[in-house]
Amino acid sequence: MTGTLAPTQQLTAADRCDRCNAQAYVRVVLNSGGELLFCAHHMRQHDDSIRKMASEIQDETDRLHASTPAVAPDEER
């Protein structure tokens, strides 16, 4: 059974999606031992097929909504 496991190392802005090069928020460890990184969009798009091949999924997409300000601070306007 594939599930979301506790992250071993948090993804950073340097981690890029293997499909489009956007910032990756999901790390997938494959049953074969390889690793893939995905942005939230591509993870949603390929979720069913990825879960069939994954032994671990580290999903940090909740960070997209956690601390993003709605508007720029006054000093940046």
Buried (B, 14 or more C-beta within 10 A) or exposed (E): EBEEEEEEEEBEEEBBBBBEEBBBBBBBBEEEEEEBBBBBBBBEEBEEEBBEBBEBBBBBBEBEEEEEEEEEEEEEE
